[in-house]
Amino acid sequence: MAQVILINGRDRRRSWSADERRAILEEPFAGGSLPSEVARRHYISTAQLYSWRKKALTEAGMCSGVQ
């Protein structure tokens, strides 16, 4: 059975601390879980997950930011 979460009003945009993002990113990219499973578990899209990853790599100097 599908689960639906309705977010409206002021709570529409969620925010995560840098530590929360890092913890979420470690799940699929450290091994063990699929990115789609992790995204579903944290109610984010896989695109958001990869966006966070690209930003983290760019900030660490490991990615030029251009694909």
mmCIF file of the N, C-alpha and C atoms, coordinates in Angstrom:
data_MODEL
# 
_entry.id   MODEL 
# 
loop_
_atom_site.group_PDB 
_atom_site.id 
_atom_site.type_symbol 
_atom_site.label_atom_id 
_atom_site.label_alt_id 
_atom_site.label_comp_id 
_atom_site.label_asym_id 
_atom_site.label_entity_id 
_atom_site.label_seq_id 
_atom_site.pdbx_PDB_ins_code 
_atom_site.Cartn_x 
_atom_site.Cartn_y 
_atom_site.Cartn_z 
_atom_site.occupancy 
_atom_site.B_iso_or_equiv 
_atom_site.pdbx_formal_charge 
_atom_site.auth_seq_id 
_atom_site.auth_comp_id 
_atom_site.auth_asym_id 
_atom_site.auth_atom_id 
_atom_site.pdbx_PDB_model_num 
ATOM 1   N N  . MET A 1 1  ? 0.846  -1.162 0.000   1.00 0.00 ? 1  MET A N  1 
ATOM 2   C CA . MET A 1 1  ? 0.000  0.000  0.000   1.00 0.00 ? 1  MET A CA 1 
ATOM 3   C C  . MET A 1 1  ? 0.896  1.231  0.000   1.00 0.00 ? 1  MET A C  1 
ATOM 4   N N  . ALA A 1 2  ? 0.580  2.199  -0.838  1.00 0.00 ? 2  ALA A N  1 
ATOM 5   C CA . ALA A 1 2  ? 1.377  3.421  -0.951  1.00 0.00 ? 2  ALA A CA 1 
ATOM 6   C C  . ALA A 1 2  ? 1.095  4.358  0.210   1.00 0.00 ? 2  ALA A C  1 
ATOM 7   N N  . GLN A 1 3  ? 2.118  5.076  0.605   1.00 0.00 ? 3  GLN A N  1 
ATOM 8   C CA . GLN A 1 3  ? 1.984  6.044  1.689   1.00 0.00 ? 3  GLN A CA 1 
ATOM 9   C C  . GLN A 1 3  ? 2.049  7.441  1.090   1.00 0.00 ? 3  GLN A C  1 
ATOM 10  N N  . VAL A 1 4  ? 1.163  8.308  1.520   1.00 0.00 ? 4  VAL A N  1 
ATOM 11  C CA . VAL A 1 4  ? 1.127  9.678  1.021   1.00 0.00 ? 4  VAL A CA 1 
ATOM 12  C C  . VAL A 1 4  ? 1.295  10.629 2.195   1.00 0.00 ? 4  VAL A C  1 
ATOM 13  N N  . ILE A 1 5  ? 2.181  11.593 2.011   1.00 0.00 ? 5  ILE A N  1 
ATOM 14  C CA . ILE A 1 5  ? 2.375  12.619 3.026   1.00 0.00 ? 5  ILE A CA 1 
ATOM 15  C C  . ILE A 1 5  ? 2.032  13.953 2.387   1.00 0.00 ? 5  ILE A C  1 
ATOM 16  N N  . LEU A 1 6  ? 1.126  14.659 2.977   1.00 0.00 ? 6  LEU A N  1 
ATOM 17  C CA . LEU A 1 6  ? 0.701  15.955 2.471   1.00 0.00 ? 6  LEU A CA 1 
ATOM 18  C C  . LEU A 1 6  ? 1.390  17.036 3.286   1.00 0.00 ? 6  LEU A C  1 
ATOM 19  N N  . ILE A 1 7  ? 2.173  17.850 2.589   1.00 0.00 ? 7  ILE A N  1 
ATOM 20  C CA . ILE A 1 7  ? 2.874  18.946 3.252   1.00 0.00 ? 7  ILE A CA 1 
ATOM 21  C C  . ILE A 1 7  ? 2.371  20.233 2.627   1.00 0.00 ? 7  ILE A C  1 
ATOM 22  N N  . ASN A 1 8  ? 1.841  21.106 3.463   1.00 0.00 ? 8  ASN A N  1 
ATOM 23  C CA . ASN A 1 8  ? 1.343  22.365 2.924   1.00 0.00 ? 8  ASN A CA 1 
ATOM 24  C C  . ASN A 1 8  ? 1.682  23.509 3.867   1.00 0.00 ? 8  ASN A C  1 
ATOM 25  N N  . GLY A 1 9  ? 1.459  24.707 3.395   1.00 0.00 ? 9  GLY A N  1 
ATOM 26  C CA . GLY A 1 9  ? 1.698  25.875 4.238   1.00 0.00 ? 9  GLY A CA 1 
ATOM 27  C C  . GLY A 1 9  ? 3.164  26.093 4.538   1.00 0.00 ? 9  GLY A C  1 
ATOM 28  N N  . ARG A 1 10 ? 3.458  26.526 5.740   1.00 0.00 ? 10 ARG A N  1 
ATOM 29  C CA . ARG A 1 10 ? 4.815  26.870 6.141   1.00 0.00 ? 10 ARG A CA 1 
ATOM 30  C C  . ARG A 1 10 ? 5.742  25.665 6.160   1.00 0.00 ? 10 ARG A C  1 
ATOM 31  N N  . ASP A 1 11 ? 5.213  24.466 6.324   1.00 0.00 ? 11 ASP A N  1 
ATOM 32  C CA . ASP A 1 11 ? 6.041  23.270 6.442   1.00 0.00 ? 11 ASP A CA 1 
ATOM 33  C C  . ASP A 1 11 ? 6.373  22.645 5.093   1.00 0.00 ? 11 ASP A C  1 
ATOM 34  N N  . ARG A 1 12 ? 6.008  23.304 4.004   1.00 0.00 ? 12 ARG A N  1 
ATOM 35  C CA . ARG A 1 12 ? 6.214  22.712 2.691   1.00 0.00 ? 12 ARG A CA 1 
ATOM 36  C C  . ARG A 1 12 ? 7.692  22.471 2.400   1.00 0.00 ? 12 ARG A C  1 
ATOM 37  N N  . ARG A 1 13 ? 8.524  23.437 2.692   1.00 0.00 ? 13 ARG A N  1 
ATOM 38  C CA . ARG A 1 13 ? 9.956  23.264 2.470   1.00 0.00 ? 13 ARG A CA 1 
ATOM 39  C C  . ARG A 1 13 ? 10.616 22.788 3.758   1.00 0.00 ? 13 ARG A C  1 
ATOM 40  N N  . ARG A 1 14 ? 11.276 21.663 3.645   1.00 0.00 ? 14 ARG A N  1 
ATOM 41  C CA . ARG A 1 14 ? 11.968 21.128 4.805   1.00 0.00 ? 14 ARG A CA 1 
ATOM 42  C C  . ARG A 1 14 ? 13.436 21.532 4.729   1.00 0.00 ? 14 ARG A C  1 
ATOM 43  N N  . SER A 1 15 ? 14.095 21.524 5.838   1.00 0.00 ? 15 SER A N  1 
ATOM 44  C CA . SER A 1 15 ? 15.523 21.830 5.830   1.00 0.00 ? 15 SER A CA 1 
ATOM 45  C C  . SER A 1 15 ? 16.253 20.806 6.685   1.00 0.00 ? 15 SER A C  1 
ATOM 46  N N  . TRP A 1 16 ? 17.476 20.526 6.277   1.00 0.00 ? 16 TRP A N  1 
ATOM 47  C CA . TRP A 1 16 ? 18.299 19.566 6.986   1.00 0.00 ? 16 TRP A CA 1 
ATOM 48  C C  . TRP A 1 16 ? 19.607 20.243 7.358   1.00 0.00 ? 16 TRP A C  1 
ATOM 49  N N  . SER A 1 17 ? 20.130 19.899 8.498   1.00 0.00 ? 17 SER A N  1 
ATOM 50  C CA . SER A 1 17 ? 21.426 20.433 8.901   1.00 0.00 ? 17 SER A CA 1 
ATOM 51  C C  . SER A 1 17 ? 22.509 19.727 8.070   1.00 0.00 ? 17 SER A C  1 
ATOM 52  N N  . ALA A 1 18 ? 23.706 20.281 8.099   1.00 0.00 ? 18 ALA A N  1 
ATOM 53  C CA . ALA A 1 18 ? 24.821 19.665 7.377   1.00 0.00 ? 18 ALA A CA 1 
ATOM 54  C C  . ALA A 1 18 ? 25.084 18.253 7.895   1.00 0.00 ? 18 ALA A C  1 
ATOM 55  N N  . ASP A 1 19 ? 24.947 18.057 9.194   1.00 0.00 ? 19 ASP A N  1 
ATOM 56  C CA . ASP A 1 19 ? 25.154 16.726 9.772   1.00 0.00 ? 19 ASP A CA 1 
ATOM 57  C C  . ASP A 1 19 ? 24.094 15.735 9.309   1.00 0.00 ? 19 ASP A C  1 
ATOM 58  N N  . GLU A 1 20 ? 22.836 16.194 9.221   1.00 0.00 ? 20 GLU A N  1 
ATOM 59  C CA . GLU A 1 20 ? 21.761 15.314 8.746   1.00 0.00 ? 20 GLU A CA 1 
ATOM 60  C C  . GLU A 1 20 ? 21.993 14.931 7.287   1.00 0.00 ? 20 GLU A C  1 
ATOM 61  N N  . ARG A 1 21 ? 22.373 15.898 6.472   1.00 0.00 ? 21 ARG A N  1 
ATOM 62  C CA . ARG A 1 21 ? 22.652 15.599 5.059   1.00 0.00 ? 21 ARG A CA 1 
ATOM 63  C C  . ARG A 1 21 ? 23.789 14.605 4.934   1.00 0.00 ? 21 ARG A C  1 
ATOM 64  N N  . ARG A 1 22 ? 24.859 14.822 5.696   1.00 0.00 ? 22 ARG A N  1 
ATOM 65  C CA . ARG A 1 22 ? 26.013 13.927 5.651   1.00 0.00 ? 22 ARG A CA 1 
ATOM 66  C C  . ARG A 1 22 ? 25.608 12.505 6.025   1.00 0.00 ? 22 ARG A C  1 
ATOM 67  N N  . ALA A 1 23 ? 24.797 12.368 7.057   1.00 0.00 ? 23 ALA A N  1 
ATOM 68  C CA . ALA A 1 23 ? 24.349 11.042 7.495   1.00 0.00 ? 23 ALA A CA 1 
ATOM 69  C C  . ALA A 1 23 ? 23.497 10.364 6.422   1.00 0.00 ? 23 ALA A C  1 
ATOM 70  N N  . ILE A 1 24 ? 22.617 11.134 5.795   1.00 0.00 ? 24 ILE A N  1 
ATOM 71  C CA . ILE A 1 24 ? 21.776 10.576 4.726   1.00 0.00 ? 24 ILE A CA 1 
ATOM 72  C C  . ILE A 1 24 ? 22.643 10.169 3.542   1.00 0.00 ? 24 ILE A C  1 
ATOM 73  N N  . LEU A 1 25 ? 23.634 11.002 3.183   1.00 0.00 ? 25 LEU A N  1 
ATOM 74  C CA . LEU A 1 25 ? 24.513 10.698 2.052   1.00 0.00 ? 25 LEU A CA 1 
ATOM 75  C C  . LEU A 1 25 ? 25.390 9.475  2.309   1.00 0.00 ? 25 LEU A C  1 
ATOM 76  N N  . GLU A 1 26 ? 25.761 9.250  3.550   1.00 0.00 ? 26 GLU A N  1 
ATOM 77  C CA . GLU A 1 26 ? 26.623 8.115  3.853   1.00 0.00 ? 26 GLU A CA 1 
ATOM 78  C C  . GLU A 1 26 ? 25.921 6.779  3.644   1.00 0.00 ? 26 GLU A C  1 
ATOM 79  N N  . GLU A 1 27 ? 24.619 6.758  3.793   1.00 0.00 ? 27 GLU A N  1 
ATOM 80  C CA . GLU A 1 27 ? 23.884 5.491  3.670   1.00 0.00 ? 27 GLU A CA 1 
ATOM 81  C C  . GLU A 1 27 ? 24.075 4.815  2.317   1.00 0.00 ? 27 GLU A C  1 
ATOM 82  N N  . PRO A 1 28 ? 23.736 5.469  1.194   1.00 0.00 ? 28 PRO A N  1 
ATOM 83  C CA . PRO A 1 28 ? 23.863 4.752  -0.073  1.00 0.00 ? 28 PRO A CA 1 
ATOM 84  C C  . PRO A 1 28 ? 25.273 4.766  -0.651  1.00 0.00 ? 28 PRO A C  1 
ATOM 85  N N  . PHE A 1 29 ? 26.034 5.836  -0.427  1.00 0.00 ? 29 PHE A N  1 
ATOM 86  C CA . PHE A 1 29 ? 27.308 5.966  -1.097  1.00 0.00 ? 29 PHE A CA 1 
ATOM 87  C C  . PHE A 1 29 ? 28.453 5.323  -0.329  1.00 0.00 ? 29 PHE A C  1 
ATOM 88  N N  . ALA A 1 30 ? 28.235 4.924  0.901   1.00 0.00 ? 30 ALA A N  1 
ATOM 89  C CA . ALA A 1 30 ? 29.234 4.177  1.651   1.00 0.00 ? 30 ALA A CA 1 
ATOM 90  C C  . ALA A 1 30 ? 29.045 2.680  1.405   1.00 0.00 ? 30 ALA A C  1 
ATOM 91  N N  . GLY A 1 31 ? 27.937 2.326  0.777   1.00 0.00 ? 31 GLY A N  1 
ATOM 92  C CA . GLY A 1 31 ? 27.666 0.930  0.453   1.00 0.00 ? 31 GLY A CA 1 
ATOM 93  C C  . GLY A 1 31 ? 26.551 0.361  1.306   1.00 0.00 ? 31 GLY A C  1 
ATOM 94  N N  . GLY A 1 32 ? 25.905 -0.645 0.773   1.00 0.00 ? 32 GLY A N  1 
ATOM 95  C CA . GLY A 1 32 ? 24.885 -1.335 1.545   1.00 0.00 ? 32 GLY A CA 1 
ATOM 96  C C  . GLY A 1 32 ? 23.464 -1.060 1.117   1.00 0.00 ? 32 GLY A C  1 
ATOM 97  N N  . SER A 1 33 ? 23.126 0.190  0.830   1.00 0.00 ? 33 SER A N  1 
ATOM 98  C CA . SER A 1 33 ? 21.756 0.539  0.461   1.00 0.00 ? 33 SER A CA 1 
ATOM 99  C C  . SER A 1 33 ? 21.717 1.170  -0.921  1.00 0.00 ? 33 SER A C  1 
ATOM 100 N N  . LEU A 1 34 ? 20.610 1.022  -1.579  1.00 0.00 ? 34 LEU A N  1 
ATOM 101 C CA . LEU A 1 34 ? 20.401 1.679  -2.860  1.00 0.00 ? 34 LEU A CA 1 
ATOM 102 C C  . LEU A 1 34 ? 19.966 3.123  -2.634  1.00 0.00 ? 34 LEU A C  1 
ATOM 103 N N  . PRO A 1 35 ? 20.423 4.053  -3.486  1.00 0.00 ? 35 PRO A N  1 
ATOM 104 C CA . PRO A 1 35 ? 20.012 5.448  -3.336  1.00 0.00 ? 35 PRO A CA 1 
ATOM 105 C C  . PRO A 1 35 ? 18.495 5.627  -3.328  1.00 0.00 ? 35 PRO A C  1 
ATOM 106 N N  . SER A 1 36 ? 17.788 4.871  -4.148  1.00 0.00 ? 36 SER A N  1 
ATOM 107 C CA . SER A 1 36 ? 16.326 5.009  -4.193  1.00 0.00 ? 36 SER A CA 1 
ATOM 108 C C  . SER A 1 36 ? 15.681 4.582  -2.872  1.00 0.00 ? 36 SER A C  1 
ATOM 109 N N  . GLU A 1 37 ? 16.225 3.554  -2.232  1.00 0.00 ? 37 GLU A N  1 
ATOM 110 C CA . GLU A 1 37 ? 15.701 3.109  -0.931  1.00 0.00 ? 37 GLU A CA 1 
ATOM 111 C C  . GLU A 1 37 ? 15.932 4.166  0.145   1.00 0.00 ? 37 GLU A C  1 
ATOM 112 N N  . VAL A 1 38 ? 17.122 4.745  0.142   1.00 0.00 ? 38 VAL A N  1 
ATOM 113 C CA . VAL A 1 38 ? 17.466 5.772  1.128   1.00 0.00 ? 38 VAL A CA 1 
ATOM 114 C C  . VAL A 1 38 ? 16.586 7.004  0.924   1.00 0.00 ? 38 VAL A C  1 
ATOM 115 N N  . ALA A 1 39 ? 16.419 7.415  -0.324  1.00 0.00 ? 39 ALA A N  1 
ATOM 116 C CA . ALA A 1 39 ? 15.586 8.582  -0.623  1.00 0.00 ? 39 ALA A CA 1 
ATOM 117 C C  . ALA A 1 39 ? 14.156 8.355  -0.136  1.00 0.00 ? 39 ALA A C  1 
ATOM 118 N N  . ARG A 1 40 ? 13.613 7.192  -0.415  1.00 0.00 ? 40 ARG A N  1 
ATOM 119 C CA . ARG A 1 40 ? 12.258 6.878  0.026   1.00 0.00 ? 40 ARG A CA 1 
ATOM 120 C C  . ARG A 1 40 ? 12.138 6.901  1.551   1.00 0.00 ? 40 ARG A C  1 
ATOM 121 N N  . ARG A 1 41 ? 13.120 6.353  2.215   1.00 0.00 ? 41 ARG A N  1 
ATOM 122 C CA . ARG A 1 41 ? 13.103 6.276  3.674   1.00 0.00 ? 41 ARG A CA 1 
ATOM 123 C C  . ARG A 1 41 ? 13.127 7.666  4.317   1.00 0.00 ? 41 ARG A C  1 
ATOM 124 N N  . HIS A 1 42 ? 13.785 8.618  3.659   1.00 0.00 ? 42 HIS A N  1 
ATOM 125 C CA . HIS A 1 42 ? 13.901 9.974  4.211   1.00 0.00 ? 42 HIS A CA 1 
ATOM 126 C C  . HIS A 1 42 ? 12.948 10.966 3.541   1.00 0.00 ? 42 HIS A C  1 
ATOM 127 N N  . TYR A 1 43 ? 12.057 10.458 2.687   1.00 0.00 ? 43 TYR A N  1 
ATOM 128 C CA . TYR A 1 43 ? 11.052 11.282 2.009   1.00 0.00 ? 43 TYR A CA 1 
ATOM 129 C C  . TYR A 1 43 ? 11.677 12.399 1.181   1.00 0.00 ? 43 TYR A C  1 
ATOM 130 N N  . ILE A 1 44 ? 12.741 12.055 0.446   1.00 0.00 ? 44 ILE A N  1 
ATOM 131 C CA . ILE A 1 44 ? 13.339 12.990 -0.497  1.00 0.00 ? 44 ILE A CA 1 
ATOM 132 C C  . ILE A 1 44 ? 13.414 12.299 -1.845  1.00 0.00 ? 44 ILE A C  1 
ATOM 133 N N  . SER A 1 45 ? 13.645 13.062 -2.899  1.00 0.00 ? 45 SER A N  1 
ATOM 134 C CA . SER A 1 45 ? 13.777 12.455 -4.224  1.00 0.00 ? 45 SER A CA 1 
ATOM 135 C C  . SER A 1 45 ? 15.215 12.001 -4.428  1.00 0.00 ? 45 SER A C  1 
ATOM 136 N N  . THR A 1 46 ? 15.414 11.090 -5.351  1.00 0.00 ? 46 THR A N  1 
ATOM 137 C CA . THR A 1 46 ? 16.773 10.664 -5.663  1.00 0.00 ? 46 THR A CA 1 
ATOM 138 C C  . THR A 1 46 ? 17.544 11.828 -6.265  1.00 0.00 ? 46 THR A C  1 
ATOM 139 N N  . ALA A 1 47 ? 16.858 12.709 -6.994  1.00 0.00 ? 47 ALA A N  1 
ATOM 140 C CA . ALA A 1 47 ? 17.513 13.895 -7.557  1.00 0.00 ? 47 ALA A CA 1 
ATOM 141 C C  . ALA A 1 47 ? 18.083 14.768 -6.438  1.00 0.00 ? 47 ALA A C  1 
ATOM 142 N N  . GLN A 1 48 ? 17.342 14.913 -5.339  1.00 0.00 ? 48 GLN A N  1 
ATOM 143 C CA . GLN A 1 48 ? 17.826 15.698 -4.201  1.00 0.00 ? 48 GLN A CA 1 
ATOM 144 C C  . GLN A 1 48 ? 19.063 15.047 -3.599  1.00 0.00 ? 48 GLN A C  1 
ATOM 145 N N  . LEU A 1 49 ? 19.044 13.743 -3.500  1.00 0.00 ? 49 LEU A N  1 
ATOM 146 C CA . LEU A 1 49 ? 20.175 13.001 -2.958  1.00 0.00 ? 49 LEU A CA 1 
ATOM 147 C C  . LEU A 1 49 ? 21.428 13.230 -3.805  1.00 0.00 ? 49 LEU A C  1 
ATOM 148 N N  . TYR A 1 50 ? 21.292 13.116 -5.127  1.00 0.00 ? 50 TYR A N  1 
ATOM 149 C CA . TYR A 1 50 ? 22.436 13.316 -6.007  1.00 0.00 ? 50 TYR A CA 1 
ATOM 150 C C  . TYR A 1 50 ? 22.872 14.780 -6.043  1.00 0.00 ? 50 TYR A C  1 
ATOM 151 N N  . SER A 1 51 ? 21.949 15.696 -5.877  1.00 0.00 ? 51 SER A N  1 
ATOM 152 C CA . SER A 1 51 ? 22.286 17.117 -5.813  1.00 0.00 ? 51 SER A CA 1 
ATOM 153 C C  . SER A 1 51 ? 23.135 17.401 -4.576  1.00 0.00 ? 51 SER A C  1 
ATOM 154 N N  . TRP A 1 52 ? 22.730 16.851 -3.436  1.00 0.00 ? 52 TRP A N  1 
ATOM 155 C CA . TRP A 1 52 ? 23.504 17.004 -2.199  1.00 0.00 ? 52 TRP A CA 1 
ATOM 156 C C  . TRP A 1 52 ? 24.893 16.397 -2.378  1.00 0.00 ? 52 TRP A C  1 
ATOM 157 N N  . ARG A 1 53 ? 24.956 15.250 -3.036  1.00 0.00 ? 53 ARG A N  1 
ATOM 158 C CA . ARG A 1 53 ? 26.235 14.570 -3.241  1.00 0.00 ? 53 ARG A CA 1 
ATOM 159 C C  . ARG A 1 53 ? 27.159 15.423 -4.101  1.00 0.00 ? 53 ARG A C  1 
ATOM 160 N N  . LYS A 1 54 ? 26.628 15.956 -5.199  1.00 0.00 ? 54 LYS A N  1 
ATOM 161 C CA . LYS A 1 54 ? 27.432 16.792 -6.091  1.00 0.00 ? 54 LYS A CA 1 
ATOM 162 C C  . LYS A 1 54 ? 27.945 18.027 -5.360  1.00 0.00 ? 54 LYS A C  1 
ATOM 163 N N  . LYS A 1 55 ? 27.072 18.654 -4.566  1.00 0.00 ? 55 LYS A N  1 
ATOM 164 C CA . LYS A 1 55 ? 27.468 19.839 -3.804  1.00 0.00 ? 55 LYS A CA 1 
ATOM 165 C C  . LYS A 1 55 ? 28.571 19.491 -2.806  1.00 0.00 ? 55 LYS A C  1 
ATOM 166 N N  . ALA A 1 56 ? 28.431 18.368 -2.123  1.00 0.00 ? 56 ALA A N  1 
ATOM 167 C CA . ALA A 1 56 ? 29.431 17.945 -1.139  1.00 0.00 ? 56 ALA A CA 1 
ATOM 168 C C  . ALA A 1 56 ? 30.768 17.668 -1.816  1.00 0.00 ? 56 ALA A C  1 
ATOM 169 N N  . LEU A 1 57 ? 30.753 17.016 -2.965  1.00 0.00 ? 57 LEU A N  1 
ATOM 170 C CA . LEU A 1 57 ? 31.990 16.726 -3.682  1.00 0.00 ? 57 LEU A CA 1 
ATOM 171 C C  . LEU A 1 57 ? 32.640 18.003 -4.207  1.00 0.00 ? 57 LEU A C  1 
ATOM 172 N N  . THR A 1 58 ? 31.834 18.934 -4.685  1.00 0.00 ? 58 THR A N  1 
ATOM 173 C CA . THR A 1 58 ? 32.348 20.210 -5.177  1.00 0.00 ? 58 THR A CA 1 
ATOM 174 C C  . THR A 1 58 ? 33.006 20.988 -4.042  1.00 0.00 ? 58 THR A C  1 
ATOM 175 N N  . GLU A 1 59 ? 32.342 21.037 -2.894  1.00 0.00 ? 59 GLU A N  1 
ATOM 176 C CA . GLU A 1 59 ? 32.891 21.747 -1.736  1.00 0.00 ? 59 GLU A CA 1 
ATOM 177 C C  . GLU A 1 59 ? 34.174 21.102 -1.227  1.00 0.00 ? 59 GLU A C  1 
ATOM 178 N N  . ALA A 1 60 ? 34.290 19.797 -1.405  1.00 0.00 ? 60 ALA A N  1 
ATOM 179 C CA . ALA A 1 60 ? 35.485 19.085 -0.962  1.00 0.00 ? 60 ALA A CA 1 
ATOM 180 C C  . ALA A 1 60 ? 36.601 19.145 -2.009  1.00 0.00 ? 60 ALA A C  1 
ATOM 181 N N  . GLY A 1 61 ? 36.317 19.786 -3.161  1.00 0.00 ? 61 GLY A N  1 
ATOM 182 C CA . GLY A 1 61 ? 37.310 19.895 -4.211  1.00 0.00 ? 61 GLY A CA 1 
ATOM 183 C C  . GLY A 1 61 ? 37.497 18.638 -5.028  1.00 0.00 ? 61 GLY A C  1 
ATOM 184 N N  . MET A 1 62 ? 36.521 17.729 -4.940  1.00 0.00 ? 62 MET A N  1 
ATOM 185 C CA . MET A 1 62 ? 36.628 16.448 -5.634  1.00 0.00 ? 62 MET A CA 1 
ATOM 186 C C  . MET A 1 62 ? 35.827 16.423 -6.939  1.00 0.00 ? 62 MET A C  1 
ATOM 187 N N  . CYS A 1 63 ? 35.148 17.524 -7.227  1.00 0.00 ? 63 CYS A N  1 
ATOM 188 C CA . CYS A 1 63 ? 34.299 17.593 -8.412  1.00 0.00 ? 63 CYS A CA 1 
ATOM 189 C C  . CYS A 1 63 ? 34.394 19.019 -8.942  1.00 0.00 ? 63 CYS A C  1 
ATOM 190 N N  . SER A 1 64 ? 34.515 19.165 -10.246 1.00 0.00 ? 64 SER A N  1 
ATOM 191 C CA . SER A 1 64 ? 34.647 20.509 -10.820 1.00 0.00 ? 64 SER A CA 1 
ATOM 192 C C  . SER A 1 64 ? 33.323 21.251 -10.871 1.00 0.00 ? 64 SER A C  1 
ATOM 193 N N  . GLY A 1 65 ? 32.211 20.531 -10.655 1.00 0.00 ? 65 GLY A N  1 
ATOM 194 C CA . GLY A 1 65 ? 30.904 21.168 -10.714 1.00 0.00 ? 65 GLY A CA 1 
ATOM 195 C C  . GLY A 1 65 ? 30.309 21.187 -12.109 1.00 0.00 ? 65 GLY A C  1 
ATOM 196 N N  . VAL A 1 66 ? 31.066 20.728 -13.088 1.00 0.00 ? 66 VAL A N  1 
ATOM 197 C CA . VAL A 1 66 ? 30.599 20.699 -14.471 1.00 0.00 ? 66 VAL A CA 1 
ATOM 198 C C  . VAL A 1 66 ? 30.516 19.260 -14.922 1.00 0.00 ? 66 VAL A C  1 
ATOM 199 N N  . GLN A 1 67 ? 29.389 18.932 -15.550 1.00 0.00 ? 67 GLN A N  1 
ATOM 200 C CA . GLN A 1 67 ? 29.247 17.567 -16.063 1.00 0.00 ? 67 GLN A CA 1 
ATOM 201 C C  . GLN A 1 67 ? 29.031 17.599 -17.533 1.00 0.00 ? 67 GLN A C  1 
# 
